[in-house]
């Protein structure tokens, strides 16, 4: 995020307080609306954003984390996958 942009966040949360979904590679944290804030591991690794959003309301939280402590991605960064590898799909 650009330093000159100020985003109103609901809270700042340590990544250790969030739940990590290894299958989806997304961090979750409960939102007061009853849904949950979400941020993708890839976004954190790319340092593209540190803001997790709730898909059901307008609240956002800032995720406090150390880049060196993030899990390694399960996929090849080049985007190529073996043809015989199955990809999980949500129903």
N, C-alpha and C positions, 0 to 999 in steps of 0.2 A: 504494500500500500504506500502511496505517496505520503511523505511526512506533512505536506501542506493540507492534506485532506483530513478533516475532523469528522469522525463518524460517531454518532451517539450510540453507545453500547449499554446494554442492560447491566452487564457485569463483566469482570475479568475472572477467568477460570483456569486453574493449573491443569495441564493435560493429564496429570496423574489422577485427577478427580473425574475424568471422562471415561466412558466405556468404549473400547475398541472392537469393532466388528471386523475380524480377519477376512471373512468372505467378501464383504463389500469394500473393505479397506477404508472405512469411514469411522470417525470418532463421533460419539453421541453424548449429550448431556441433557438432563430433564429441563423442560421449559415450564414456566408457571402456567401456561395455557393448557397443559396436559400433554402436549406433543413433546418433541425433543429437538434441541439444536443439533445440527450436523455440519461436519467439515471433512472433506476428503483428505486422506493421507498425502496424495499427490500434491494438493494445494499447499499443504504445510511444507513438504519437501522442496517444492519449487520456490518457496517463500512468496508465492503469488498473493496469498492472503493469510491473515491470522484471525479472520472473523468467521465465526460459525453462525449460521442463520437457522431460524425455525421456519419450516415450510408452512405452518398454519397461522402464524401471526407475524407482526413486524419486528419482533425483538431479535437482537443480535448480541453475541458475546464475543469478547476478545480472548483468544486462547494463548496462554502463556506456556511456552515450550522451549526446549533446547534442540536444535536441529540434529545434533549428534546423537540424541537419545531416541529418535524416531525409529520405528521398525523399518526394515528394508522391504521394498516392494516385492511382491511375488511374481512379477512379470518382467519380461525383457524390455528395457527402455527403448529398444529399437522398434518395438511394436509388433515384432514377428512372433508367432506362436507356432509350435508344431501342429501339423494338420490333424494328427491323431489325438491331440489333447482336447478333452471335453471342457466346455466353458459353462459354469453354472448360470442358470437363468431363473429369475424370480417369476413365480406364477401369479 
